[in-house]
Amino acid sequence: MPRGNRSKFFKNRTGLACIAFALTVTTLVIGGIELKRRGAYEGATRNANYYAKAAQNNVRSKCAGLSGQRRIDCAQPIEDTARQNQREEYDLYAQKTMALWTAPIGWMAVLGVALSGVGVYLIWVTFQETRNANDIARLEMARAQKEALDARNAYLDAERAIIEIEHVKLCPGSLMRKDRYFLVMSISNKGKSNATQFQIFYKISSEPIFSTSGIESHNFRGICIPGDKGVLDNLIIRYPKTTPSYIIGYISYRTLYDGYFKTFFCFRIIDRPFENDEGEWEPRPLAAFMCQNLPPDS
């Protein structure tokens, strides 16, 4: 027999044995009480019959030769005494019966209180075990969720798009507005998934310190596939009044699972686009600069 089935078998046999023992003890107790009750009842009945016969003999002996009302007056006290004795016998029988049941009822009351206490304890244990089971289930669910999230993040880190800034140029603007220029960013996708929904957040600052106050944004349409390069252009900026100045900000984009990532940048502006030997304005490359408080790329 397998160990699990054997354990259940012995547990069932033990439970049945306990039930059989309890039933046997209860039957013996009730049987013993019933035997004593019958003995008391038979004794009371026997004594009551004795008083009735004794009353009849007394009436015959003491009231012989009397008739009519005189016989009734003679027999009445004798019969009343006999009935009183009979009542006392049956009252004594009732008291004995109550006495027989008093101890078992008391023990049953004590047992009932004890069982009630055991029941309350079992309810408390059940509540504790249920709460512990719920805590374990909650921890297992949290662990499973964390494992799933870690697996998702690991897959996302391995397969996501990674946008890097190749270089930035300050390009000449309209001849009518000498203080306005175009900023052109060349980017590349070093990851394994497409990057979309580009948005650049930037500001011109006189100090190389990153902060989000006073930052502006510009959206770009398009998609950058893995290994491809792209250009974020048509970003019009006003040339700073003082140099050197710094263009600081970040590029945001989306990739797998709608993951939202950022590439931060800081470039130094030291001069306007320059004029070449042929009299044409050429874009001026901007140099990357180590900016204070610049967060790492996400």
Phi, psi and omega in degrees: 000131179301154185298319180297316179293323178297319179297316178296322181297313181292324177296317179295317179297320178296316179297317179294322179295320178296317179296317179296319179296316180297317179295321180296313179298317180297317180296318179295318180296312181295321178296317178297317178297320181294322177297316179294324179295317179297320178298318179294321180294317179296321178295318179295318180295319180296317179292322180295319177296322178299316180295324179294315179293320179297323179294319178297318179294321178294321179295317181295323183279321185271334184252018180292141180083355178263153180214164176067220185292330180293323178292321179296316181295328180286319185279336187300310181297324181294315180292323178296319178297319179297316180295321178298318178295322178295317178298319179296324178296315180288329174295319177296321177298316179297320179295319178297319179298316178298320179295323179298324183270349185298309182297311178299321180295321177298314178296324177293323177296315178298317178297321178297318177297317179298316179295325176297318176298318177297320179297317178298318179298317180295322177297317179297317178298318178299318178297316179297316180294322177296317178295318178298319178297319178295320178297317179297317179297321179294318178294319178296320178295317179296320179295317179296319179295319179295318178297318179295319179293320178296319178295318178297315181294322178296317178295320180295318179296326182279329189247358185287171171277146177229110183265126175240148179268119181283307178197164181229138179233144173260113187255150180294146180260209182289145178295337180281342181231092183288345182267000181249138181222162176261137174255124182243123179250127173262126183237164175218152179258108181267003182266201184241006180226167180288149174244134183221177175053057180286143176212130181251131176248129187207165171200156176263125183230149178276350180233144181278066181231125181280134171201161182264000179285136179072018184277145178247165182224155178211134182263148177229135175268152176135180182218142178239112184278165181301134179080357183266165176240156180212173182229130172255105186236191180060026175267105185274129177232156174269132182295133183295153181285333180237149175230149359286149172235175188223135171259120190234142176167209180202157174256128175253149180203165180241153181215218184305146178055025185059031177297137185250120185230162183225143171239117186268154181210158172207118180235145182262134177254117181244344180196164178284171171304147186256160179262130181275185183293337181270005178083014178256148180276131182249146176297147178251119177295144177256140182269138176293149184223144178283108185264143176288144177063018180283121182290158174287158179295145178263000000 
